[in-house]
Amino acid sequence: MNTMSHSPDPTVRISVWSGPRNISTALMYSFAQRPDTVVVDEPFYGYYLLNSSAREYHPGADEVIVSMETDGQKVLEQVVLAPQPKPILFLKNMTHHLINLEWDFTEKLCNVILTRDPVQMLPSYAKEVANPSLHDTGYDTLCDLVDYLTKRGLPPPPVLDSREVLLHPRSVLTQLCEHFDIPFDDGMLNWPAGPRPEDGVWAKYWYESVHRSTGFQPYTEKNEPFPAHLEPLLAECIPYYKRLSALTIHG
C-alpha cells in the first residue's frame, strides 16, 4: 500500500523515525545499496541541537551544527520535500528532532517507526548520554506521531522492531517494501564495511559498530544487570514501547 499514491509527487519519500541506539544507521546503509534510492542521514539533527539543551551534552554538537543546515523550514524545503534525482528518498530521522515544527509535512511522507526494547536500548544510550530523559529516548514522540497521523485519517505507520529486523531481515524488509509498493532488492541485506559518504559528521561518535558490519548483525540479547539509576526512566518508556509493539511487522 503506497501511502503516496494520492499525491502527484513522483518520489516515494520513506522517512524512518527512530529513537537513539537503534539499527537506524544499518537500515540507512541497507537502503543505500538500492540503485533507485537516495539516503539522507538525520537532516534535522543540526536544527535540533541548535534549538534544544541537547547541544550541551551531545558529543560533537558544535561540529554538527556548523556542518549542516539548521533552519528547520529550509531543511524541509531543500531536503525532505525537495525534488530528487532518483525514485526513492530514504530519510533517517529522529522524532525528537521535530521540536517547534509543524508536523503536517509528515502527511506527504511514507512514515515508518523504528523502535527497540528499552531494556536493551537504555544501557547502551546511557554510555553516550549519562542522564537521558524520556524525550531523549523518543518513545513518547514516536507514539505522538502515530496519533497525529491516525487522527488525520491516515493508516498507522508500519513499525519495525530492531529485534525482528535482525532476526528476520529478508522477511521484514520485504514486507516493508510491499507496504510502499516498491520491489525488495537482495542487495539491501549486505553492504561494504566502513563509513559511507552519506554519514553525518557525528558518525565518529556513534557509528563505530555499524562501520564494522557488512550486513544486519545476528540478534543477541543483552544479559548484564540493568542499571538501577535507569529504572525510573525504563518505567516511563515501557508503556510507549508496548503501544508501538502492537503495530510491529513480524518476520
C-alpha positions in Angstrom: 0.0 0.0 0.0 1.8 3.1 -1.2 0.7 5.9 1.0 2.0 8.4 -1.5 -0.4 7.2 -4.3 -2.8 10.1 -3.7 0.0 12.6 -4.4 1.4 13.8 -7.7 4.8 13.7 -6.1 6.9 11.2 -8.2 9.2 10.4 -5.3 8.5 7.8 -2.7 9.7 9.6 0.4 10.4 7.0 3.1 11.0 8.6 6.5 12.1 6.2 9.2 11.5 7.7 12.6 13.7 6.2 15.3 14.9 6.7 18.8 18.7 6.5 19.6 20.9 3.5 19.8 18.8 1.5 17.4 19.6 0.0 14.0 18.6 3.1 12.1 22.1 3.5 10.6 22.2 -0.1 9.4 18.7 0.4 7.9 20.0 3.5 6.1 23.0 1.5 4.8 20.6 -1.2 3.6 18.6 1.3 1.6 21.7 2.9 0.3 22.5 -0.3 -1.6 19.5 0.2 -3.8 20.3 1.9 -7.1 17.0 3.7 -7.1 17.4 5.3 -3.7 18.9 8.5 -2.3 19.6 8.3 1.5 19.9 11.2 3.9 21.3 10.9 7.4 19.3 12.8 10.1 18.6 16.1 8.2 17.1 17.8 11.3 20.0 17.0 13.7 21.7 20.4 13.4 18.3 22.2 13.8 17.6 20.1 16.9 20.9 20.8 18.6 20.7 24.5 17.9 17.2 24.7 19.4 17.5 22.4 22.5 19.5 21.8 25.5 20.9 18.7 23.8 23.7 20.9 22.5 25.2 20.8 26.0 25.6 17.0 26.2 25.6 15.5 22.7 29.2 14.7 21.6 30.5 16.9 18.8 27.4 19.1 18.9 29.1 22.3 17.7 30.7 20.4 14.8 27.4 19.0 13.8 25.7 22.5 13.8 28.3 24.1 11.5 28.2 21.1 9.1 24.6 21.3 8.0 21.5 23.5 7.5 20.0 24.4 10.9 16.9 26.3 9.7 14.1 23.7 10.1 11.9 25.2 7.3 14.9 25.2 4.9 15.6 21.5 5.8 12.0 20.7 4.8 12.2 22.6 1.5 15.7 21.8 0.5 15.9 18.2 1.6 12.8 16.4 2.9 10.3 17.7 0.2 12.8 18.7 -2.5 12.9 17.2 -5.9 15.1 14.1 -6.1 17.3 12.5 -8.8 16.0 9.0 -8.0 12.6 7.5 -7.5 13.0 6.8 -3.8 14.3 9.0 -0.9 15.2 7.4 2.3 15.3 9.7 5.3 16.8 8.6 8.6 15.1 10.7 11.2 14.7 11.0 14.9 11.3 12.1 16.0 12.6 14.1 19.0 14.4 16.3 16.4 11.0 17.9 15.4 10.8 20.5 18.2 8.9 23.6 17.3 8.0 22.3 13.8 4.5 21.8 12.4 4.0 18.1 11.6 1.8 18.5 8.5 4.7 17.7 6.2 4.7 14.1 7.6 1.4 13.6 5.7 3.4 13.7 2.5 5.8 11.0 3.6 5.8 7.2 3.8 6.4 7.1 7.5 8.0 4.2 9.3 8.5 3.8 13.1 11.7 2.1 14.2 11.7 1.0 17.9 13.7 -1.1 20.3 13.0 -2.7 23.6 14.1 -0.1 26.2 15.6 -2.8 28.4 18.1 -3.3 25.6 18.4 0.3 24.5 18.7 2.4 27.6 22.0 1.0 29.0 23.6 1.5 25.5 22.4 5.0 25.2 23.5 6.0 28.8 27.1 5.2 27.8 26.9 8.2 25.5 24.4 10.4 27.3 24.8 10.0 31.1 21.3 11.0 32.2 18.8 10.6 29.4 15.3 11.8 29.7 12.1 10.3 28.2 12.2 12.9 25.4 15.8 11.9 24.6 14.6 8.3 24.1 11.9 9.3 21.6 9.4 6.7 22.7 6.7 9.2 23.7 7.2 11.3 20.5 7.0 8.2 18.3 3.6 7.4 19.8 2.6 11.1 19.3 3.4 10.7 15.6 1.3 7.6 15.3 -1.6 9.5 16.9 -1.1 12.6 14.7 -1.3 10.6 11.5 -4.3 8.4 12.6 -6.2 11.5 13.7 -5.9 12.8 10.2 -7.4 9.7 8.7 -4.2 8.1 7.6 -3.4 4.5 8.4 -0.9 4.0 11.3 2.7 3.7 10.0 4.3 0.3 10.0 6.5 -0.3 13.0 9.9 -2.1 12.7 11.3 -3.5 15.9 15.1 -3.9 15.8 14.8 -7.4 17.2 12.5 -8.6 14.4 14.6 -6.9 11.7 17.8 -8.6 13.0 16.2 -12.0 13.4 14.3 -11.9 10.0 15.8 -9.1 7.8 14.7 -10.5 4.5 11.1 -11.1 5.6 10.7 -7.8 7.4 12.2 -5.7 4.7 10.2 -7.5 2.0 7.0 -6.7 3.9 8.1 -3.1 4.3 8.8 -2.7 0.6 5.5 -4.3 -0.2 3.7 -1.8 2.1 5.1 1.1 -0.1 4.7 -0.7 -3.5 8.4 -0.8 -4.2 10.3 -4.0 -5.0 12.5 -5.7 -2.5 16.2 -5.7 -3.5 18.5 -8.5 -2.4 21.3 -6.0 -2.2 19.6 -4.5 0.9 20.9 -7.4 3.0 24.6 -6.6 2.7 26.9 -3.6 2.4 30.7 -2.9 2.4 32.3 -2.3 5.8 33.4 1.2 6.7 31.9 4.7 6.5 29.6 5.9 3.8 29.7 9.3 2.1 26.1 10.0 3.4 27.2 9.7 7.0 26.8 12.8 9.1 29.9 14.2 10.8 28.6 12.7 14.0 29.4 9.2 12.7 32.7 9.0 14.5 30.9 9.3 17.8 28.0 6.9 17.2 28.7 4.6 14.2 31.7 2.5 15.2 29.8 -0.7 15.4 27.9 -0.3 12.1 31.1 0.6 10.3 32.5 -2.8 11.2 29.4 -4.5 9.8 28.7 -5.9 6.4 25.0 -6.6 7.0 22.4 -6.9 9.7 24.1 -8.5 12.7 22.7 -11.6 14.4 20.4 -10.6 17.2 22.0 -11.0 20.7 20.2 -10.4 23.9 22.0 -8.2 26.5 22.1 -10.2 29.8 24.1 -7.8 32.0 22.2 -6.4 35.1 20.0 -3.4 34.2 21.5 -0.2 35.7 19.5 0.8 38.8 19.6 4.5 38.0 17.8 3.9 34.7 14.9 2.0 36.2 12.6 5.1 36.7 13.2 6.0 33.0 12.5 2.4 32.0 9.2 2.5 33.7 8.3 5.6 31.7 9.4 4.1 28.4 7.7 0.7 28.6 4.0 1.8 28.1 5.0 3.6 24.9 7.1 0.7 23.7 4.2 -1.7 24.2 1.9 0.6 22.2 4.3 0.5 19.3 4.9 -3.2 19.6 1.2 -3.8 18.7 1.9 -2.4 15.2 5.2 -4.3 14.6 5.9 -6.1 11.3 6.9 -9.7 12.3 9.2 -12.0 10.3 
